């Protein structure tokens, strides 16, 4: 069971990763010890996902820590409530993602970001894929939706494209 202080513990690991990245370490497999990896697994996260958030923060000044925590919190809730704390052994095939130019209801990127959100919730993120990457962030900004809110929307609607489209076009 994850401790009452999971958010503070996650912040410590985020800060540790930030320090390592800032000092030039780009090998996320060296960032965390066994106990820290176990903690990340217990909240439905992994070193690569945390590294991706830190890397984008260092390179693009987004997403900020608050957004990272909100996304991780939603994934953690899904992991615990829906997946009963069981890590998936599957990894998404990125070649099967909708293209970056594919649209639904006239909204470019929507099919792709819905699938990426589903993959994030299920814990099947490919190491070369990030929920909240630069393309996703452009979509979120253009459609005036917070990345964590979008992740929750995909969970709440079970990825229903029509309901999601209606929600972001309201």
N, C-alpha and C positions, 0 to 999 in steps of 0.2 A: 504494500500500500504506500502510496506517495504521501509524504509528510505534508502537514498543514502549511508549511513554508515553501511549497513547490515553486511559486512565482519568484520568491527571493533566491532560491537555489538556481533557478533558470537564469536569473539576472547575473548571478556570479559566473555561470558558465558562458553567458553571452559576453560579459566583460573580459573573461579570460581569453575567449576566441578573438575578441576585438584587439586585445593586446598582442596576441601572437600574430594576427594578420598584419597589424600595424608595424610589427618588428620584422616583417618579411617572410614569415612562415606561411606557405601556401599549401601545405600538406595537412588537410584536416584529419587524416588518420592518426596524426601525432598529437592532436589537441587535448584529448581527454583520456583519463585513466579508466580502468575497468569499472570502478564505482560510478564515475561520472557518466560513462556510456550506459550503465545499468539504469541510472536515474533518467537519462534521456529516453531510453526505451520504455520506462515506466510511464512516461507522459506521452508516448507515441511520437517521439521525435528521434532524430539521429544526427550524427556529427555533420554530415553533408548538408542537411537542411539548415542547421544553425550556421554553418560556414557560409552558405549562400546568402543568408540575410546579412551577415557581417560584411561579406565581400561587397554586396551591393550598397550597403551603407557607406563603406569606405570609398567606393568608386563613384557613387552617384548621389550620396547624401539622402538616400531613401531605400527601403522603408526604415523609418525610425524604430527605436526600441519598442515604443508603445504599440505600434502596428505589429511588430514581430510577436510581442507578447499576446496580443489579441488573437492573431492567427493561430498561434500555438495553443492558446486556451480553447479555441473552438475545436481544433484537431484533437486535443486532449479529451475534451468532453465526448466527442464522437468515438474516439478510441475506447474510452471507458464504458460509455453507455451502449453503443451500437456493436462495437467489435469485442466487447467484454474483456478488454485489455490484451487481446491476442494480436501480435504483430503478423502482418501478411508476409508470405514468402514470395509473393508475386512482385514483379517490377514491370511497370508500364512499357509497352513497346512504343517509343516515341514516333516511329514511322507511321503509326496508325492514328496519330492525333489529327484533328481537322487542321487544314492549312491555316497559315497566318492571315490569308486574305479571304477565307471563307466567311460568309455572313449568314445570319438568320434574322428574318424580319427587317432586313436592311442594316443590321448592326454587325459591322465587320469585327472579327475576333471573338464574337460571342460563342460560337460553337467550340472553339479552342479553349477559351477560359472556363467554360462550363466543365469540359472534360478534365482540364487541369485541376479544377477545384474538386471534382469527384476523386481523382487520383490522389490528391492531397488528403482528403478525408479518409480514404481507404488505406493510406500509408504505403502506396505503391509507386512513389515518385522515383523516376529514373535519375541517376546521379547527374545527368546532363540536362535536367529539367528543373525548373523552379516555379512554384506558385508565387506570384508577386514579382516576376521578372520585369524588365523594362517595358516589354510589349504589353504585359498585363497591366502595369501601372498606367500606361497611356490609355488603355481601355477604361480603367477605373476612373481616371481623371475626366476623360471625354464623356463618360456616362454618369458622372457625379455620384459614384458609389465607393464606399470604403472597401478595401480588399477583405477585411474580416467580415463585414456585413455581407459581401457577396458570397463568401464561403458559407456563412450561415444560411443565406438564401438558397444556395444549392442544396444544402442539407435539408432545409425545411420543405423544399419543393421536390425533393428526390430527383433533382436535375431536370425537371420538366421545363423544356425550352420556352413553351408558351407562357407559363406562369412567370418565369424569370424575365422574359422579354416585357411582359406587361408591367412587372415591378420596376424595371429600370427605365421604362418609357413613361411612367405615370407623370 
